[in-house]
Amino acid sequence: MLGLLKNSQMTLTQMSKTYRSDQMARFKDLSGERFGRLVAIKPAGQDLKGSYRWECLCDCGETTNVTGYNLGLNTNSCGKCLVLYQTHGDYKTRFYGAWSNMKKRVKNNLYYSNISICKEWNTYLNFKADMHKTYLAHIDKYGEKETTLDRLDNNKSYYKNNCRWATWRQQLNNTRRVQGNLVEEQDM
């Protein structure tokens, strides 16, 4: 190898500098981009292979450093919060589904473009702390299949004082499309 280097026009130091400048050319600023539960904040140096690492903020509040290549592919959270997300055991419940569907509606539906979710409810356990007691009371009265998450004022966002549990019929009467044409309530 040394013999090849002596015959080469570039020294090892020059080759190293060329490699590093090539790496800089491939640097992409990921600041502010979201990858699962992580948001890239700022570059955090390079690892031994020359790959850029990013300081990221997780939805749970923890910060972690992740190789840029792994963001969104192999790494979507800090890892510490996974224990928190896995311990509540509510993933297959209708209550968890209501929270998850609320988040999907706001994120993916153009009809909800001016609607947001309060910061506290981005975390499932906060939503549960605010809404689970009233959810249980509603399902006792109407049953689980007749319990849906509803906004009192459909022009406002999702937050505790603007949300309630409603039957499908109540929710149907509380839409922007129903302009005074109420569906008659049946005695329950």
Steps between C-alpha positions, in 0.01 A plus 500: 500500500779741591667425169181588320470822697855600410423452132165675534475870442301543826628452851293330768431841658381640167281196445351547847427868434338415167283237668393750769412768245298239309318422825426872549354516151255224600398678823128575509355737757224308678429770762129513581410185306285236673584129497233304688508636856833679443568854375857574386631803690863549396807309379682316781828422326607190312546140604819300434385417147447866415119481507326807636316466828203715596378615837128422497212584732250220561128563559549370855744788569828302494789592270713245320773494234427300186694439179331691218474186290302320772248780555163377384635164387619318811451769764168675557514576873747545784439142613435602859142596423422162343467357849250773581302438181499125551402492865152651480368192318223696327605456136209277404233689695234728350618778729854488361349478150307823561824680592693348210225579247476858628872545430472341154201719405681820591823396328363347178163658421473832313159554661688540830766738364406776746451258794780400737546293814605662826866437581418288805297251293790415271585252776246223546529484879409870530194446281408200717538702820261766365237285325495144633268557797232662283552229238422229756187688615382532140549133414313402818200698374516444121739209442845494345384492138287812554785703651691732269731797555326823402597868498235730646595781260615353169678822409734459797783256566523188714549589867335394826234771525398461136468119494243258629389142445189480286281243330512472123163680478621786723813529292300499177301797633821682586658528157567804283285342228189483719383858481188496712380165360525295818444126509237429763636361823348172608436440866775285636 
